[in-house]
Amino acid sequence: MIADSDRKKLMRVLGDLCNGQITALDEQWLQEQLADSAAARSLYLDYLEMEASLDAEGGSLARYDSRRDSASHDDMEQLDDENADDSDLSELPDSSVASFWRKSPSWAVAAALTGIALFSSAATLGLLSYFGNSGRTAAGKTAPVVARITGTQNSLWRHEKTHPVGYGSELVAGQELELQEGLAEITFLDGATVLLESPARFLVKAPHEVRLEEGRMAAVVPAQSHGFRVHTRNLDIFDTGTEFGLMARQSGAAELHVFNGAVRADVLDSTGKALRRLELNASEAARVNPVSTTVAEFPADKAAFVCSLEPTTGPRDGLLAYEGFDYPAGPLDAQNGGYGWAGPWFGIAADSKAGPDSNGVAVGSLTAKGIVPLGNRAVQTAQQNRIRRTLATSIGSVFDAAGLVEDQDSVRLIGRDGTHVYISFLQRVSELSASNDEFYGLELHRADGNVNRVLSIGNGAEDTLYGATSNYNVYGAGNFPALGVEDTEANFYVVKITFGVENHDIVEVYRNPESLRDEQASIVDAELHGNFAFDRIGIASFHGSKIHEIDEIHVGTHYLAVTGRWGGKRGLQRQGMVQLQQEHRQPGVQTRWTGQNCGRMGLATLFSSYLSVNLMQDIR
C-alpha cells in the first residue's frame, strides 16, 4: 500500500512527467519510489495508460457519461483516489502527450499505447526483475540450485503460467519469488527452512542469503547453517542459529520476533549503512521505523506467524505421539504438552546436589540435516538423573485405536503381534564418555524399575560403549550391537520395532538415516531380538560430567510419520480460486469503461477491458 500523502504526491509528479514539467528533485524521488514500491510501479503504469487512453478517446468516453461538467487536470489526478466525478474528459488541456493522441489515427494510438506499455514495463523490470525467473544468470549460465520448495498450501505464485513454480521446485541463486496466495515452505541445502505467508516477495540471493522484500516469514536456522543472512530494506539479520519470525512492509518498516536462540541484526538507513546493532534473545522482538530508524523492543509473538504447514496439532497420518518440549526454560517435571501421552513428565531421580531442575528444559532446539524442530529441548545437567513419561495405552486411547496395545503381565503395552512401531528423536551430549560406566540414553520402559528398561539408545549400559542395549532382554557386552563412533553432534535416530508372535520382536536402529523419505534406502546400524513391548519413554544420565539433551520425540506407525515427511497438506496445489474464476468467466461479454464504473475496481482492470473491447476494434 501507498500512504495517502505519498499517493497524492505520486499523482502530481506523474502529471508533471506527462506534461514534461517534472523537476530534477521530483524525478529522483520518482525513481526511488519505483525502485522500492511495487504499488508505486503499478500506479505508474496505470497512470501512463490512463493518460494515453483518455486523451485518445476522450470525446467518445465523455458521451457515455450523463454529466458534462468541465474537468481540470487536478480532477484527473483525483480519479483513482476519490472515485472520480464523471467529468467531461474531452476538454482536458493540451499537453505534449495529449496533443499527439488527439491528432493520431487509432492504429497509431494502439501502437503508441503498446510502446508505452513495453517501455514502462521495461523500465520497471530494469529496476526489479520480475518474480519467478527461470534461474539463468546474466551471462546465460545456469545458476546453482540452493533450495527447494518442500511444502505448499493453497499457494498461487505470480507468473506461475509462464514460469511454473510450486511444490518440489528447485530454486537457484538469484531467483525471485512472489507468493500471491497461500503458504510455502522453502528448505535450503544447508538445512535452513523458511515458511512464507502470502502476500510475500522473496529473493533467494545466495546459498546462505535471502531477502524479504515484503510479507511475513518464519525461519528455522540450524547450527550447521551458520552464516545464514536475511535482509529487509532496513534490517540485516545474521548469526541466526535459531528460530524467528520476520515481517517486512513496503514502507521499509520491519518486525523481528525471536522464538528460540539469539539473533543479531544491523539497523540500516536508506543508503544501506548500519546505524546500530540489535541483539535479541528468545521471546524478544523489535520493530524498526524506516523514517526515523528508531527501534522499539517488545515481547515476541509466535502466534502472529505460521510456523508449520501441518493442519492439526494432534495425531494424524500415522503419527500417534509427539513431544517437542515447547515449554518455558526451567524444570521438565510436571510439563504436559505434545499429544499421545497419558500424563506429564515425572521425575524418577535427580542429583541431590543439583536439584530437580537438572531434569530441565533449555531454550532452543536440537537440529540435524533435514529435520525442522519446533519448541525447545530437554536437557539433563547432572549425573544421577532420570525422568519418564507414559504413553496413552488405555482403552479407547490413540494407541489402542491404532490396534497396537495388548495386555502383558496385566499391563497394557504397545506391542501387539504383527504390528510395527517407529520412534524417532534427536540426541546430543556435550562431551565424549571417558569410561564404560558413564551412562546416558533415551529409554523405552514397561512400567517402572531399571530392570524393566526394554531398550536404551546411548552409552554405557551394563559396561558397554555407545550403542543399543536392553536390560529386560539381558543385553550386555557379549551381544551388544554398536552404533558407530560416539560424537558430540546432534544425532537423529529412527527405531523400528516389529512385534512378532509370542514376543519374538525385532528392533532395527537407524542412526542419521541416509534418507528421510525412503526407509529402504537407509542402512540399519543395529539390530536386537527379544521382547520390546513398552508403555513409557524415559531420559537418563548417570556418572561423568556431560550434559545430555533430547528433542523431537515422535512415535508412529510408519517411517514417514516419524521423519517429518508425512503427507498432511504438504504439496496441496491451489485449486479453489482458479476453478471459481473459470466457472464465473463469461466469454464475449464486453465491458464499457465510463466514469460510473471506474471507482475502486482499479485502473488497470478497467483500462484492459476498454482497450480489448473498444480500441482493438478500431485496429481491426
RAMO-V148048 format. One record per helix or strand of 3 or more residues. SS is the DSSP state (h for helix, s for strand). FROM is the first residue (numbers start at 1). LEN is the number of residues. If there is no record, write none. Layout:
BEGIN
<<SS	FROM	LEN> <SS	FROM	LEN>>
END
This chain:
BEGIN
<<h	4	15> <h	24	13> <h	38	19> <h	58	6> <h	73	5> <h	89	3> <h	98	6> <h	106	22> <s	145	13> <s	170	3> <s	175	14> <s	193	14> <s	209	12> <h	223	3> <s	229	3> <s	235	4> <s	243	6> <s	254	7> <s	262	7> <s	274	8> <s	284	5> <s	295	5> <h	302	3> <s	319	5> <s	346	4> <h	356	3> <s	359	4> <s	377	4> <s	384	8> <h	398	4> <s	405	4> <s	411	4> <s	420	10> <s	439	7> <h	450	3> <s	453	7> <h	461	3> <s	466	4> <h	477	3> <s	491	8> <h	501	3> <s	505	7> <h	519	3> <s	526	5> <s	536	7> <s	548	9> <h	559	5> <h	576	9> <h	595	3> <h	599	3> <h	603	17>>
END
